[in-house]
Amino acid sequence: MKSILVSIVLLCAACTDVGSFSTDVGECYRGTIEDASFVRTGFEPGVKLSVTLDTDALADGRGSAGVLWTSDGIFDDATISQMEQLAHDSLSLFQFPQGRIRNYLLYVPASDGAPATVVISLMENEEVEVRVMRPKIDLCEEGDEDCDNSGSPPALFGVFKLFREAGCTVP
């Protein structure tokens, strides 16, 4: 009997409709970066991240899945995209604990042109959590003293808890 109940719970969790997370025109999810320095690199305290979502595009990896922007301009009207192959790979079903319905592994170009990896988690409480990750990208080879690395894209890491808002305008 216990195994039947567990199977039913797992089946229901797998069938959760994520369509309610899609934003309408003028809506977005918006929130402030987590303030702890160990989960914040390359972002100033208090930075806000906003995102529009199209969960149909997230599901199949085709077309724009939305737009992401930050109040500090690190991301400005950046198109959210997923590799179509990844959308159909078992990696697209990865899970974290603690109330997540679904997670998406995505790529978003920063304003400096270098891409960042973004994980968007759709939460059971109808919030959205976003993790932005990018290692420091060195343009120079180690030991090349004539090369100037000052234009290298910086490392980014940030965790944002977002809430649905009306009245959002994409920059």
N, C-alpha and C positions, 0 to 999 in steps of 0.2 A: 504494500500500500504506500509506504514512504517513497519508494522509487517512482511510483506513478505520479505522486504529488510533485516531486522534484522535476520530473519530465514535463509536467504541465506548466510549472513556473518557468522553466527554461524555454519552452515553446512560446509562451506568452511574451517573454522578454525579447526573443528573437523577432517577433512580429510587431514590435512597437512601431507605430506610425510616427515618422520623424517629419512628416509634411507640415505639421503645425509650427515647426521652427523656421520655415521660409518667411522672409520678411516681405511685406507689401511696400508699394511706393510710399516714400516718406517715413518708413520705419527702419530701424537698425537695432542692433545690440550694441550697448556701449558700457564701458566700465574703466576703472582706474587700475593701474599696475599694482600688484602686490608690493608692499613697501619694504619687505625684508631684503637686504642687500644680497643675500645668497641666492635669491631668485630674480635678481635684476642686474643685468649687465648691458651697458650701451644705451640705457633709457634713464632719463632723469626721474626722480620721485614725482608722483602725481600725474604722470603721462596718462592720457586717456586713449583707448583704442576703440574704434567703432567698426562694425562689420554689417554688411547686408548678406543674406544667405538665400540661395536657391537649392533646396535639398534634393530636387530632382537631378540637377547637374552634379551635385555631390555624389549621388548614388551611381551614376553611370560614367562619370569622368569626362563628359563631353561638354564643351563650352564653358562659359564663365559661371562659376558657382557663387559669385558675389564680388563685393568690393571691400577692401580693408583700408583704413586710414588711421593715423595717429595724430594727436594734437601737437606733437613736436615736429611733424613733417618727415620723420624717418620713413613712414609709408604715406603715400599721397595718392588716393584713387587707384590703389593697386589691385589688379585683377587676381582673384583667387582661382587657382586651377589645380586639377589633379590629373595625373597621368591616367589615361583611359585603361592602360594595362593594370595599373595599381588598383583601380576601382573594381577589377574583376579578379584580383589576386587574393589569396587567403590573408595576406598581411593587412588588407583593408578591414579585416574583422578584429583587429587587435583591441584589447580592452584594458582599462585601468579599473581599479576598485573605486568604491565610494560614490555610488549614485549616478553613474554615467550610462546613458542609453546607447550612445554610439559615438565613436571617435573617428576623425578623418585626418589622414596624413596628406598635407597639401604643400604647395609651393607658391610663394608670393614674392614678386620683385620689390625690393626696397627702392627708395628714391635715388639712391646712389647706383642703381642698376644691378647690384648683386642680389641674387635670390636668397630668401630665407625659408627654412622649413617651418611650417605652421601646423600645429595639432589643434583642431577644433573639436571640443567635446560638448555634445548635447546632453544636458543634465536632466535628471528626473524631476527636479524642482522648476523646470522650464527656463533655467538660466543657461548661459553658454560660457564655457571656459576656453580660453585661447592661450596656447603656449607658442612663443616665437623663439626660434633658435637659429643661430648662424655662428660658425667659428670665425675667428679673425682670418682674413684672407690676405696672405702675404703675396705681394706682386714680385718680390725679389727672391732670388735663390739665396740660400744661406751662404755667407761668406762673400757675397758680391758687394763690395764696399762702394762701388760707383752707382749703385741703384738706390733710388729714393723710394722708401716704403710709406712715405707720409700720406699718399693717396689711397692706401689700402683700405678696403671696407672693414669697419670695426666689428668685433664680436657683438652679438646681440643675444640676450636671453631675457624673457619676461613672461610672467604669468598674469593673466587678466581675467577677472570674473565680470561677465557682462550681463546686463539686464535689457530687456526689450524696451525701446523708447519710440515715441511718435515724434514727428517734427524733425527728422534727420535729413540733412542735406549733404550729399556726397560732394566733396570739394572738386 
